[in-house]
Amino acid sequence: MRAYKLDRDLRLVMLSAIADIEIYLRSRLSYLAVEEDGSFGFPESTKARLNRELSAVKNSEQLIKHFVAKYGDKHNLPPY
């Protein structure tokens, strides 16, 4: 029983640490991409897919509704 509890606790600690590392790496990569290409500098190869995904959630996500209402005439996609 103690081994099971230790294993469970260790797994929770490891998953939490992995999540923190993932968030750090994702935010760092986004920062570097914005620094190089600007806030709206999405690669051409991903713009079509991102537009499809944006259309799919346009009516359900509050953040996307706000972005489209306020900036939709200037930008097709939200910034990084």
mmCIF file of the N, C-alpha and C atoms, coordinates in Angstrom:
data_MODEL
# 
_entry.id   MODEL 
# 
loop_
_atom_site.group_PDB 
_atom_site.id 
_atom_site.type_symbol 
_atom_site.label_atom_id 
_atom_site.label_alt_id 
_atom_site.label_comp_id 
_atom_site.label_asym_id 
_atom_site.label_entity_id 
_atom_site.label_seq_id 
_atom_site.pdbx_PDB_ins_code 
_atom_site.Cartn_x 
_atom_site.Cartn_y 
_atom_site.Cartn_z 
_atom_site.occupancy 
_atom_site.B_iso_or_equiv 
_atom_site.pdbx_formal_charge 
_atom_site.auth_seq_id 
_atom_site.auth_comp_id 
_atom_site.auth_asym_id 
_atom_site.auth_atom_id 
_atom_site.pdbx_PDB_model_num 
ATOM 1   N N  . MET A 1 1  ? 0.823   -1.193 0.000   1.00 0.00 ? 1  MET A N  1 
ATOM 2   C CA . MET A 1 1  ? 0.000   0.000  0.000   1.00 0.00 ? 1  MET A CA 1 
ATOM 3   C C  . MET A 1 1  ? 0.870   1.261  0.000   1.00 0.00 ? 1  MET A C  1 
ATOM 4   N N  . ARG A 1 2  ? 1.954   1.270  0.785   1.00 0.00 ? 2  ARG A N  1 
ATOM 5   C CA . ARG A 1 2  ? 2.838   2.441  0.825   1.00 0.00 ? 2  ARG A CA 1 
ATOM 6   C C  . ARG A 1 2  ? 3.507   2.672  -0.527  1.00 0.00 ? 2  ARG A C  1 
ATOM 7   N N  . ALA A 1 3  ? 3.871   1.560  -1.187  1.00 0.00 ? 3  ALA A N  1 
ATOM 8   C CA . ALA A 1 3  ? 4.506   1.684  -2.505  1.00 0.00 ? 3  ALA A CA 1 
ATOM 9   C C  . ALA A 1 3  ? 3.534   2.294  -3.511  1.00 0.00 ? 3  ALA A C  1 
ATOM 10  N N  . TYR A 1 4  ? 2.272   1.895  -3.446  1.00 0.00 ? 4  TYR A N  1 
ATOM 11  C CA . TYR A 1 4  ? 1.255   2.444  -4.334  1.00 0.00 ? 4  TYR A CA 1 
ATOM 12  C C  . TYR A 1 4  ? 1.086   3.942  -4.102  1.00 0.00 ? 4  TYR A C  1 
ATOM 13  N N  . LYS A 1 5  ? 1.002   4.361  -2.837  1.00 0.00 ? 5  LYS A N  1 
ATOM 14  C CA . LYS A 1 5  ? 0.832   5.777  -2.512  1.00 0.00 ? 5  LYS A CA 1 
ATOM 15  C C  . LYS A 1 5  ? 2.049   6.576  -2.952  1.00 0.00 ? 5  LYS A C  1 
ATOM 16  N N  . LEU A 1 6  ? 3.242   6.049  -2.709  1.00 0.00 ? 6  LEU A N  1 
ATOM 17  C CA . LEU A 1 6  ? 4.463   6.727  -3.145  1.00 0.00 ? 6  LEU A CA 1 
ATOM 18  C C  . LEU A 1 6  ? 4.481   6.862  -4.662  1.00 0.00 ? 6  LEU A C  1 
ATOM 19  N N  . ASP A 1 7  ? 4.124   5.809  -5.368  1.00 0.00 ? 7  ASP A N  1 
ATOM 20  C CA . ASP A 1 7  ? 4.092   5.835  -6.821  1.00 0.00 ? 7  ASP A CA 1 
ATOM 21  C C  . ASP A 1 7  ? 3.099   6.882  -7.322  1.00 0.00 ? 7  ASP A C  1 
ATOM 22  N N  . ARG A 1 8  ? 1.921   6.926  -6.729  1.00 0.00 ? 8  ARG A N  1 
ATOM 23  C CA . ARG A 1 8  ? 0.897   7.893  -7.121  1.00 0.00 ? 8  ARG A CA 1 
ATOM 24  C C  . ARG A 1 8  ? 1.375   9.318  -6.859  1.00 0.00 ? 8  ARG A C  1 
ATOM 25  N N  . ASP A 1 9  ? 1.937   9.562  -5.692  1.00 0.00 ? 9  ASP A N  1 
ATOM 26  C CA . ASP A 1 9  ? 2.417   10.901 -5.352  1.00 0.00 ? 9  ASP A CA 1 
ATOM 27  C C  . ASP A 1 9  ? 3.559   11.335 -6.267  1.00 0.00 ? 9  ASP A C  1 
ATOM 28  N N  . LEU A 1 10 ? 4.465   10.418 -6.545  1.00 0.00 ? 10 LEU A N  1 
ATOM 29  C CA . LEU A 1 10 ? 5.585   10.725 -7.436  1.00 0.00 ? 10 LEU A CA 1 
ATOM 30  C C  . LEU A 1 10 ? 5.079   11.042 -8.838  1.00 0.00 ? 10 LEU A C  1 
ATOM 31  N N  . ARG A 1 11 ? 4.111   10.275 -9.300  1.00 0.00 ? 11 ARG A N  1 
ATOM 32  C CA . ARG A 1 11 ? 3.538   10.521 -10.625 1.00 0.00 ? 11 ARG A CA 1 
ATOM 33  C C  . ARG A 1 11 ? 2.904   11.903 -10.692 1.00 0.00 ? 11 ARG A C  1 
ATOM 34  N N  . LEU A 1 12 ? 2.176   12.304 -9.664  1.00 0.00 ? 12 LEU A N  1 
ATOM 35  C CA . LEU A 1 12 ? 1.538   13.626 -9.642  1.00 0.00 ? 12 LEU A CA 1 
ATOM 36  C C  . LEU A 1 12 ? 2.572   14.745 -9.659  1.00 0.00 ? 12 LEU A C  1 
ATOM 37  N N  . VAL A 1 13 ? 3.638   14.577 -8.892  1.00 0.00 ? 13 VAL A N  1 
ATOM 38  C CA . VAL A 1 13 ? 4.700   15.590 -8.866  1.00 0.00 ? 13 VAL A CA 1 
ATOM 39  C C  . VAL A 1 13 ? 5.369   15.691 -10.235 1.00 0.00 ? 13 VAL A C  1 
ATOM 40  N N  . MET A 1 14 ? 5.639   14.554 -10.869 1.00 0.00 ? 14 MET A N  1 
ATOM 41  C CA . MET A 1 14 ? 6.297   14.546 -12.169 1.00 0.00 ? 14 MET A CA 1 
ATOM 42  C C  . MET A 1 14 ? 5.412   15.175 -13.244 1.00 0.00 ? 14 MET A C  1 
ATOM 43  N N  . LEU A 1 15 ? 4.124   14.843 -13.248 1.00 0.00 ? 15 LEU A N  1 
ATOM 44  C CA . LEU A 1 15 ? 3.222   15.413 -14.245 1.00 0.00 ? 15 LEU A CA 1 
ATOM 45  C C  . LEU A 1 15 ? 3.089   16.923 -14.071 1.00 0.00 ? 15 LEU A C  1 
ATOM 46  N N  . SER A 1 16 ? 3.079   17.365 -12.835 1.00 0.00 ? 16 SER A N  1 
ATOM 47  C CA . SER A 1 16 ? 3.023   18.804 -12.578 1.00 0.00 ? 16 SER A CA 1 
ATOM 48  C C  . SER A 1 16 ? 4.274   19.498 -13.093 1.00 0.00 ? 16 SER A C  1 
ATOM 49  N N  . ALA A 1 17 ? 5.426   18.900 -12.857 1.00 0.00 ? 17 ALA A N  1 
ATOM 50  C CA . ALA A 1 17 ? 6.684   19.480 -13.334 1.00 0.00 ? 17 ALA A CA 1 
ATOM 51  C C  . ALA A 1 17 ? 6.733   19.498 -14.859 1.00 0.00 ? 17 ALA A C  1 
ATOM 52  N N  . ILE A 1 18 ? 6.264   18.431 -15.482 1.00 0.00 ? 18 ILE A N  1 
ATOM 53  C CA . ILE A 1 18 ? 6.248   18.373 -16.945 1.00 0.00 ? 18 ILE A CA 1 
ATOM 54  C C  . ILE A 1 18 ? 5.322   19.449 -17.505 1.00 0.00 ? 18 ILE A C  1 
ATOM 55  N N  . ALA A 1 19 ? 4.185   19.666 -16.880 1.00 0.00 ? 19 ALA A N  1 
ATOM 56  C CA . ALA A 1 19 ? 3.254   20.701 -17.327 1.00 0.00 ? 19 ALA A CA 1 
ATOM 57  C C  . ALA A 1 19 ? 3.894   22.079 -17.227 1.00 0.00 ? 19 ALA A C  1 
ATOM 58  N N  . ASP A 1 20 ? 4.602   22.343 -16.148 1.00 0.00 ? 20 ASP A N  1 
ATOM 59  C CA . ASP A 1 20 ? 5.282   23.633 -15.999 1.00 0.00 ? 20 ASP A CA 1 
ATOM 60  C C  . ASP A 1 20 ? 6.341   23.830 -17.083 1.00 0.00 ? 20 ASP A C  1 
ATOM 61  N N  . ILE A 1 21 ? 7.088   22.788 -17.373 1.00 0.00 ? 21 ILE A N  1 
ATOM 62  C CA . ILE A 1 21 ? 8.125   22.862 -18.419 1.00 0.00 ? 21 ILE A CA 1 
ATOM 63  C C  . ILE A 1 21 ? 7.476   23.096 -19.777 1.00 0.00 ? 21 ILE A C  1 
ATOM 64  N N  . GLU A 1 22 ? 6.378   22.413 -20.053 1.00 0.00 ? 22 GLU A N  1 
ATOM 65  C CA . GLU A 1 22 ? 5.683   22.577 -21.330 1.00 0.00 ? 22 GLU A CA 1 
ATOM 66  C C  . GLU A 1 22 ? 5.201   24.017 -21.505 1.00 0.00 ? 22 GLU A C  1 
ATOM 67  N N  . ILE A 1 23 ? 4.604   24.578 -20.474 1.00 0.00 ? 23 ILE A N  1 
ATOM 68  C CA . ILE A 1 23 ? 4.114   25.958 -20.550 1.00 0.00 ? 23 ILE A CA 1 
ATOM 69  C C  . ILE A 1 23 ? 5.267   26.924 -20.774 1.00 0.00 ? 23 ILE A C  1 
ATOM 70  N N  . TYR A 1 24 ? 6.371   26.714 -20.069 1.00 0.00 ? 24 TYR A N  1 
ATOM 71  C CA . TYR A 1 24 ? 7.539   27.582 -20.248 1.00 0.00 ? 24 TYR A CA 1 
ATOM 72  C C  . TYR A 1 24 ? 8.047   27.507 -21.683 1.00 0.00 ? 24 TYR A C  1 
ATOM 73  N N  . LEU A 1 25 ? 8.206   26.295 -22.216 1.00 0.00 ? 25 LEU A N  1 
ATOM 74  C CA . LEU A 1 25 ? 8.741   26.144 -23.566 1.00 0.00 ? 25 LEU A CA 1 
ATOM 75  C C  . LEU A 1 25 ? 7.800   26.741 -24.613 1.00 0.00 ? 25 LEU A C  1 
ATOM 76  N N  . ARG A 1 26 ? 6.495   26.517 -24.445 1.00 0.00 ? 26 ARG A N  1 
ATOM 77  C CA . ARG A 1 26 ? 5.530   27.077 -25.393 1.00 0.00 ? 26 ARG A CA 1 
ATOM 78  C C  . ARG A 1 26 ? 5.562   28.605 -25.382 1.00 0.00 ? 26 ARG A C  1 
ATOM 79  N N  . SER A 1 27 ? 5.600   29.189 -24.203 1.00 0.00 ? 27 SER A N  1 
ATOM 80  C CA . SER A 1 27 ? 5.619   30.648 -24.125 1.00 0.00 ? 27 SER A CA 1 
ATOM 81  C C  . SER A 1 27 ? 6.934   31.208 -24.653 1.00 0.00 ? 27 SER A C  1 
ATOM 82  N N  . ARG A 1 28 ? 8.024   30.528 -24.401 1.00 0.00 ? 28 ARG A N  1 
ATOM 83  C CA . ARG A 1 28 ? 9.330   30.979 -24.906 1.00 0.00 ? 28 ARG A CA 1 
ATOM 84  C C  . ARG A 1 28 ? 9.382   30.916 -26.434 1.00 0.00 ? 28 ARG A C  1 
ATOM 85  N N  . LEU A 1 29 ? 8.861   29.824 -27.009 1.00 0.00 ? 29 LEU A N  1 
ATOM 86  C CA . LEU A 1 29 ? 8.825   29.709 -28.472 1.00 0.00 ? 29 LEU A CA 1 
ATOM 87  C C  . LEU A 1 29 ? 7.938   30.795 -29.082 1.00 0.00 ? 29 LEU A C  1 
ATOM 88  N N  . SER A 1 30 ? 6.803   31.066 -28.466 1.00 0.00 ? 30 SER A N  1 
ATOM 89  C CA . SER A 1 30 ? 5.926   32.129 -28.958 1.00 0.00 ? 30 SER A CA 1 
ATOM 90  C C  . SER A 1 30 ? 6.627   33.476 -28.890 1.00 0.00 ? 30 SER A C  1 
ATOM 91  N N  . TYR A 1 31 ? 7.313   33.738 -27.795 1.00 0.00 ? 31 TYR A N  1 
ATOM 92  C CA . TYR A 1 31 ? 8.038   34.997 -27.643 1.00 0.00 ? 31 TYR A CA 1 
ATOM 93  C C  . TYR A 1 31 ? 9.093   35.150 -28.733 1.00 0.00 ? 31 TYR A C  1 
ATOM 94  N N  . LEU A 1 32 ? 9.838   34.093 -28.994 1.00 0.00 ? 32 LEU A N  1 
ATOM 95  C CA . LEU A 1 32 ? 10.874  34.161 -30.029 1.00 0.00 ? 32 LEU A CA 1 
ATOM 96  C C  . LEU A 1 32 ? 10.273  34.360 -31.423 1.00 0.00 ? 32 LEU A C  1 
ATOM 97  N N  . ALA A 1 33 ? 9.151   33.697 -31.696 1.00 0.00 ? 33 ALA A N  1 
ATOM 98  C CA . ALA A 1 33 ? 8.493   33.852 -32.994 1.00 0.00 ? 33 ALA A CA 1 
ATOM 99  C C  . ALA A 1 33 ? 7.981   35.283 -33.169 1.00 0.00 ? 33 ALA A C  1 
ATOM 100 N N  . VAL A 1 34 ? 7.391   35.846 -32.125 1.00 0.00 ? 34 VAL A N  1 
ATOM 101 C CA . VAL A 1 34 ? 6.888   37.216 -32.191 1.00 0.00 ? 34 VAL A CA 1 
ATOM 102 C C  . VAL A 1 34 ? 8.041   38.200 -32.351 1.00 0.00 ? 34 VAL A C  1 
ATOM 103 N N  . GLU A 1 35 ? 9.115   37.958 -31.666 1.00 0.00 ? 35 GLU A N  1 
ATOM 104 C CA . GLU A 1 35 ? 10.273  38.833 -31.756 1.00 0.00 ? 35 GLU A CA 1 
ATOM 105 C C  . GLU A 1 35 ? 10.823  38.870 -33.187 1.00 0.00 ? 35 GLU A C  1 
ATOM 106 N N  . GLU A 1 36 ? 10.781  37.736 -33.852 1.00 0.00 ? 36 GLU A N  1 
ATOM 107 C CA . GLU A 1 36 ? 11.335  37.649 -35.200 1.00 0.00 ? 36 GLU A CA 1 
ATOM 108 C C  . GLU A 1 36 ? 10.356  38.101 -36.279 1.00 0.00 ? 36 GLU A C  1 
ATOM 109 N N  . ASP A 1 37 ? 9.084   37.685 -36.177 1.00 0.00 ? 37 ASP A N  1 
ATOM 110 C CA . ASP A 1 37 ? 8.123   37.909 -37.259 1.00 0.00 ? 37 ASP A CA 1 
ATOM 111 C C  . ASP A 1 37 ? 6.981   38.847 -36.912 1.00 0.00 ? 37 ASP A C  1 
ATOM 112 N N  . GLY A 1 38 ? 6.910   39.340 -35.689 1.00 0.00 ? 38 GLY A N  1 
ATOM 113 C CA . GLY A 1 38 ? 5.814   40.203 -35.282 1.00 0.00 ? 38 GLY A CA 1 
ATOM 114 C C  . GLY A 1 38 ? 4.652   39.410 -34.713 1.00 0.00 ? 38 GLY A C  1 
ATOM 115 N N  . SER A 1 39 ? 3.735   40.103 -34.109 1.00 0.00 ? 39 SER A N  1 
ATOM 116 C CA . SER A 1 39 ? 2.607   39.454 -33.422 1.00 0.00 ? 39 SER A CA 1 
ATOM 117 C C  . SER A 1 39 ? 1.720   38.648 -34.349 1.00 0.00 ? 39 SER A C  1 
ATOM 118 N N  . PHE A 1 40 ? 1.674   39.015 -35.622 1.00 0.00 ? 40 PHE A N  1 
ATOM 119 C CA . PHE A 1 40 ? 0.808   38.336 -36.576 1.00 0.00 ? 40 PHE A CA 1 
ATOM 120 C C  . PHE A 1 40 ? 1.621   37.572 -37.608 1.00 0.00 ? 40 PHE A C  1 
ATOM 121 N N  . GLY A 1 41 ? 2.840   37.214 -37.281 1.00 0.00 ? 41 GLY A N  1 
ATOM 122 C CA . GLY A 1 41 ? 3.758   36.573 -38.212 1.00 0.00 ? 41 GLY A CA 1 
ATOM 123 C C  . GLY A 1 41 ? 3.611   35.072 -38.299 1.00 0.00 ? 41 GLY A C  1 
ATOM 124 N N  . PHE A 1 42 ? 2.397   34.585 -38.511 1.00 0.00 ? 42 PHE A N  1 
ATOM 125 C CA . PHE A 1 42 ? 2.198   33.147 -38.648 1.00 0.00 ? 42 PHE A CA 1 
ATOM 126 C C  . PHE A 1 42 ? 2.840   32.668 -39.945 1.00 0.00 ? 42 PHE A C  1 
ATOM 127 N N  . PRO A 1 43 ? 3.438   31.491 -39.939 1.00 0.00 ? 43 PRO A N  1 
ATOM 128 C CA . PRO A 1 43 ? 3.981   30.947 -41.191 1.00 0.00 ? 43 PRO A CA 1 
ATOM 129 C C  . PRO A 1 43 ? 2.877   30.747 -42.219 1.00 0.00 ? 43 PRO A C  1 
ATOM 130 N N  . GLU A 1 44 ? 3.178   31.005 -43.479 1.00 0.00 ? 44 GLU A N  1 
ATOM 131 C CA . GLU A 1 44 ? 2.183   30.858 -44.548 1.00 0.00 ? 44 GLU A CA 1 
ATOM 132 C C  . GLU A 1 44 ? 1.580   29.458 -44.577 1.00 0.00 ? 44 GLU A C  1 
ATOM 133 N N  . SER A 1 45 ? 2.383   28.469 -44.249 1.00 0.00 ? 45 SER A N  1 
ATOM 134 C CA . SER A 1 45 ? 1.910   27.079 -44.324 1.00 0.00 ? 45 SER A CA 1 
ATOM 135 C C  . SER A 1 45 ? 0.820   26.772 -43.298 1.00 0.00 ? 45 SER A C  1 
ATOM 136 N N  . THR A 1 46 ? 0.675   27.587 -42.267 1.00 0.00 ? 46 THR A N  1 
ATOM 137 C CA . THR A 1 46 ? -0.326  27.310 -41.233 1.00 0.00 ? 46 THR A CA 1 
ATOM 138 C C  . THR A 1 46 ? -1.535  28.235 -41.296 1.00 0.00 ? 46 THR A C  1 
ATOM 139 N N  . LYS A 1 47 ? -1.492  29.283 -42.100 1.00 0.00 ? 47 LYS A N  1 
ATOM 140 C CA . LYS A 1 47 ? -2.578  30.267 -42.099 1.00 0.00 ? 47 LYS A CA 1 
ATOM 141 C C  . LYS A 1 47 ? -3.916  29.680 -42.528 1.00 0.00 ? 47 LYS A C  1 
ATOM 142 N N  . ALA A 1 48 ? -3.934  28.797 -43.527 1.00 0.00 ? 48 ALA A N  1 
ATOM 143 C CA . ALA A 1 48 ? -5.202  28.217 -43.982 1.00 0.00 ? 48 ALA A CA 1 
ATOM 144 C C  . ALA A 1 48 ? -5.829  27.366 -42.874 1.00 0.00 ? 48 ALA A C  1 
ATOM 145 N N  . ARG A 1 49 ? -5.021  26.551 -42.207 1.00 0.00 ? 49 ARG A N  1 
ATOM 146 C CA . ARG A 1 49 ? -5.534  25.711 -41.122 1.00 0.00 ? 49 ARG A CA 1 
ATOM 147 C C  . ARG A 1 49 ? -6.026  26.575 -39.965 1.00 0.00 ? 49 ARG A C  1 
ATOM 148 N N  . LEU A 1 50 ? -5.276  27.619 -39.634 1.00 0.00 ? 50 LEU A N  1 
ATOM 149 C CA . LEU A 1 50 ? -5.679  28.492 -38.532 1.00 0.00 ? 50 LEU A CA 1 
ATOM 150 C C  . LEU A 1 50 ? -6.979  29.224 -38.854 1.00 0.00 ? 50 LEU A C  1 
ATOM 151 N N  . ASN A 1 51 ? -7.159  29.644 -40.095 1.00 0.00 ? 51 ASN A N  1 
ATOM 152 C CA . ASN A 1 51 ? -8.414  30.294 -40.487 1.00 0.00 ? 51 ASN A CA 1 
ATOM 153 C C  . ASN A 1 51 ? -9.591  29.338 -40.358 1.00 0.00 ? 51 ASN A C  1 
ATOM 154 N N  . ARG A 1 52 ? -9.406  28.058 -40.737 1.00 0.00 ? 52 ARG A N  1 
ATOM 155 C CA . ARG A 1 52 ? -10.473 27.061 -40.588 1.00 0.00 ? 52 ARG A CA 1 
ATOM 156 C C  . ARG A 1 52 ? -10.813 26.859 -39.111 1.00 0.00 ? 52 ARG A C  1 
ATOM 157 N N  . GLU A 1 53 ? -9.789  26.743 -38.268 1.00 0.00 ? 53 GLU A N  1 
ATOM 158 C CA . GLU A 1 53 ? -10.023 26.546 -36.840 1.00 0.00 ? 53 GLU A CA 1 
ATOM 159 C C  . GLU A 1 53 ? -10.713 27.766 -36.224 1.00 0.00 ? 53 GLU A C  1 
ATOM 160 N N  . LEU A 1 54 ? -10.315 28.948 -36.664 1.00 0.00 ? 54 LEU A N  1 
ATOM 161 C CA . LEU A 1 54 ? -10.929 30.171 -36.156 1.00 0.00 ? 54 LEU A CA 1 
ATOM 162 C C  . LEU A 1 54 ? -12.399 30.223 -36.546 1.00 0.00 ? 54 LEU A C  1 
ATOM 163 N N  . SER A 1 55 ? -12.712 29.855 -37.774 1.00 0.00 ? 55 SER A N  1 
ATOM 164 C CA . SER A 1 55 ? -14.109 29.838 -38.220 1.00 0.00 ? 55 SER A CA 1 
ATOM 165 C C  . SER A 1 55 ? -14.944 28.852 -37.415 1.00 0.00 ? 55 SER A C  1 
ATOM 166 N N  . ALA A 1 56 ? -14.346 27.738 -37.039 1.00 0.00 ? 56 ALA A N  1 
ATOM 167 C CA . ALA A 1 56 ? -15.074 26.710 -36.291 1.00 0.00 ? 56 ALA A CA 1 
ATOM 168 C C  . ALA A 1 56 ? -15.455 27.172 -34.892 1.00 0.00 ? 56 ALA A C  1 
ATOM 169 N N  . VAL A 1 57 ? -14.663 28.026 -34.271 1.00 0.00 ? 57 VAL A N  1 
ATOM 170 C CA . VAL A 1 57 ? -14.939 28.452 -32.890 1.00 0.00 ? 57 VAL A CA 1 
ATOM 171 C C  . VAL A 1 57 ? -15.393 29.901 -32.797 1.00 0.00 ? 57 VAL A C  1 
ATOM 172 N N  . LYS A 1 58 ? -15.572 30.561 -33.924 1.00 0.00 ? 58 LYS A N  1 
ATOM 173 C CA . LYS A 1 58 ? -15.873 31.995 -33.935 1.00 0.00 ? 58 LYS A CA 1 
ATOM 174 C C  . LYS A 1 58 ? -17.092 32.358 -33.095 1.00 0.00 ? 58 LYS A C  1 
ATOM 175 N N  . ASN A 1 59 ? -18.113 31.522 -33.084 1.00 0.00 ? 59 ASN A N  1 
ATOM 176 C CA . ASN A 1 59 ? -19.339 31.846 -32.358 1.00 0.00 ? 59 ASN A CA 1 
ATOM 177 C C  . ASN A 1 59 ? -19.379 31.305 -30.942 1.00 0.00 ? 59 ASN A C  1 
ATOM 178 N N  . SER A 1 60 ? -18.385 30.518 -30.545 1.00 0.00 ? 60 SER A N  1 
ATOM 179 C CA . SER A 1 60 ? -18.455 29.905 -29.223 1.00 0.00 ? 60 SER A CA 1 
ATOM 180 C C  . SER A 1 60 ? -17.414 30.426 -28.234 1.00 0.00 ? 60 SER A C  1 
ATOM 181 N N  . GLU A 1 61 ? -16.335 30.962 -28.703 1.00 0.00 ? 61 GLU A N  1 
ATOM 182 C CA . GLU A 1 61 ? -15.266 31.425 -27.808 1.00 0.00 ? 61 GLU A CA 1 
ATOM 183 C C  . GLU A 1 61 ? -15.367 32.937 -27.603 1.00 0.00 ? 61 GLU A C  1 
ATOM 184 N N  . GLN A 1 62 ? -15.481 33.351 -26.353 1.00 0.00 ? 62 GLN A N  1 
ATOM 185 C CA . GLN A 1 62 ? -15.631 34.767 -26.018 1.00 0.00 ? 62 GLN A CA 1 
ATOM 186 C C  . GLN A 1 62 ? -14.442 35.597 -26.505 1.00 0.00 ? 62 GLN A C  1 
ATOM 187 N N  . LEU A 1 63 ? -13.241 35.103 -26.334 1.00 0.00 ? 63 LEU A N  1 
ATOM 188 C CA . LEU A 1 63 ? -12.044 35.828 -26.763 1.00 0.00 ? 63 LEU A CA 1 
ATOM 189 C C  . LEU A 1 63 ? -12.062 36.060 -28.266 1.00 0.00 ? 63 LEU A C  1 
ATOM 190 N N  . ILE A 1 64 ? -12.449 35.048 -29.026 1.00 0.00 ? 64 ILE A N  1 
ATOM 191 C CA . ILE A 1 64 ? -12.487 35.165 -30.488 1.00 0.00 ? 64 ILE A CA 1 
ATOM 192 C C  . ILE A 1 64 ? -13.594 36.128 -30.914 1.00 0.00 ? 64 ILE A C  1 
ATOM 193 N N  . LYS A 1 65 ? -14.747 36.066 -30.258 1.00 0.00 ? 65 LYS A N  1 
ATOM 194 C CA . LYS A 1 65 ? -15.825 37.008 -30.574 1.00 0.00 ? 65 LYS A CA 1 
ATOM 195 C C  . LYS A 1 65 ? -15.359 38.447 -30.382 1.00 0.00 ? 65 LYS A C  1 
ATOM 196 N N  . HIS A 1 66 ? -14.695 38.698 -29.266 1.00 0.00 ? 66 HIS A N  1 
ATOM 197 C CA . HIS A 1 66 ? -14.192 40.040 -28.990 1.00 0.00 ? 66 HIS A CA 1 
ATOM 198 C C  . HIS A 1 66 ? -13.163 40.463 -30.035 1.00 0.00 ? 66 HIS A C  1 
ATOM 199 N N  . PHE A 1 67 ? -12.244 39.576 -30.357 1.00 0.00 ? 67 PHE A N  1 
ATOM 200 C CA . PHE A 1 67 ? -11.205 39.911 -31.340 1.00 0.00 ? 67 PHE A CA 1 
ATOM 201 C C  . PHE A 1 67 ? -11.827 40.256 -32.688 1.00 0.00 ? 67 PHE A C  1 
ATOM 202 N N  . VAL A 1 68 ? -12.753 39.425 -33.165 1.00 0.00 ? 68 VAL A N  1 
ATOM 203 C CA . VAL A 1 68 ? -13.371 39.651 -34.473 1.00 0.00 ? 68 VAL A CA 1 
ATOM 204 C C  . VAL A 1 68 ? -14.160 40.959 -34.472 1.00 0.00 ? 68 VAL A C  1 
ATOM 205 N N  . ALA A 1 69 ? -14.889 41.222 -33.388 1.00 0.00 ? 69 ALA A N  1 
ATOM 206 C CA . ALA A 1 69 ? -15.680 42.453 -33.315 1.00 0.00 ? 69 ALA A CA 1 
ATOM 207 C C  . ALA A 1 69 ? -14.790 43.698 -33.309 1.00 0.00 ? 69 ALA A C  1 
ATOM 208 N N  . LYS A 1 70 ? -13.679 43.626 -32.601 1.00 0.00 ? 70 LYS A N  1 
ATOM 209 C CA . LYS A 1 70 ? -12.840 44.812 -32.447 1.00 0.00 ? 70 LYS A CA 1 
ATOM 210 C C  . LYS A 1 70 ? -11.778 44.954 -33.538 1.00 0.00 ? 70 LYS A C  1 
ATOM 211 N N  . TYR A 1 71 ? -11.157 43.848 -33.950 1.00 0.00 ? 71 TYR A N  1 
ATOM 212 C CA . TYR A 1 71 ? -10.016 43.926 -34.861 1.00 0.00 ? 71 TYR A CA 1 
ATOM 213 C C  . TYR A 1 71 ? -10.208 43.140 -36.156 1.00 0.00 ? 71 TYR A C  1 
ATOM 214 N N  . GLY A 1 72 ? -11.370 42.548 -36.364 1.00 0.00 ? 72 GLY A N  1 
ATOM 215 C CA . GLY A 1 72 ? -11.596 41.685 -37.513 1.00 0.00 ? 72 GLY A CA 1 
ATOM 216 C C  . GLY A 1 72 ? -11.405 42.346 -38.854 1.00 0.00 ? 72 GLY A C  1 
ATOM 217 N N  . ASP A 1 73 ? -11.631 43.682 -38.915 1.00 0.00 ? 73 ASP A N  1 
ATOM 218 C CA . ASP A 1 73 ? -11.459 44.370 -40.182 1.00 0.00 ? 73 ASP A CA 1 
ATOM 219 C C  . ASP A 1 73 ? -9.984  44.612 -40.519 1.00 0.00 ? 73 ASP A C  1 
ATOM 220 N N  . LYS A 1 74 ? -9.100  44.525 -39.534 1.00 0.00 ? 74 LYS A N  1 
ATOM 221 C CA . LYS A 1 74 ? -7.670  44.764 -39.757 1.00 0.00 ? 74 LYS A CA 1 
ATOM 222 C C  . LYS A 1 74 ? -6.855  43.476 -39.834 1.00 0.00 ? 74 LYS A C  1 
ATOM 223 N N  . HIS A 1 75 ? -7.272  42.454 -39.110 1.00 0.00 ? 75 HIS A N  1 
ATOM 224 C CA . HIS A 1 75 ? -6.503  41.217 -39.025 1.00 0.00 ? 75 HIS A CA 1 
ATOM 225 C C  . HIS A 1 75 ? -7.412  40.004 -39.169 1.00 0.00 ? 75 HIS A C  1 
ATOM 226 N N  . ASN A 1 76 ? -6.970  39.027 -39.936 1.00 0.00 ? 76 ASN A N  1 
ATOM 227 C CA . ASN A 1 76 ? -7.747  37.801 -40.107 1.00 0.00 ? 76 ASN A CA 1 
ATOM 228 C C  . ASN A 1 76 ? -7.581  36.853 -38.931 1.00 0.00 ? 76 ASN A C  1 
ATOM 229 N N  . LEU A 1 77 ? -6.397  36.852 -38.346 1.00 0.00 ? 77 LEU A N  1 
ATOM 230 C CA . LEU A 1 77 ? -6.086  35.943 -37.239 1.00 0.00 ? 77 LEU A CA 1 
ATOM 231 C C  . LEU A 1 77 ? -5.685  36.726 -36.008 1.00 0.00 ? 77 LEU A C  1 
ATOM 232 N N  . PRO A 1 78 ? -5.987  36.217 -34.825 1.00 0.00 ? 78 PRO A N  1 
ATOM 233 C CA . PRO A 1 78 ? -5.521  36.883 -33.600 1.00 0.00 ? 78 PRO A CA 1 
ATOM 234 C C  . PRO A 1 78 ? -4.000  36.778 -33.464 1.00 0.00 ? 78 PRO A C  1 
ATOM 235 N N  . PRO A 1 79 ? -3.387  37.629 -32.670 1.00 0.00 ? 79 PRO A N  1 
ATOM 236 C CA . PRO A 1 79 ? -1.935  37.552 -32.497 1.00 0.00 ? 79 PRO A CA 1 
ATOM 237 C C  . PRO A 1 79 ? -1.542  36.312 -31.727 1.00 0.00 ? 79 PRO A C  1 
ATOM 238 N N  . TYR A 1 80 ? -0.250  36.005 -31.775 1.00 0.00 ? 80 TYR A N  1 
ATOM 239 C CA . TYR A 1 80 ? 0.256   34.873 -31.015 1.00 0.00 ? 80 TYR A CA 1 
ATOM 240 C C  . TYR A 1 80 ? -0.227  34.971 -29.600 1.00 0.00 ? 80 TYR A C  1 
# 
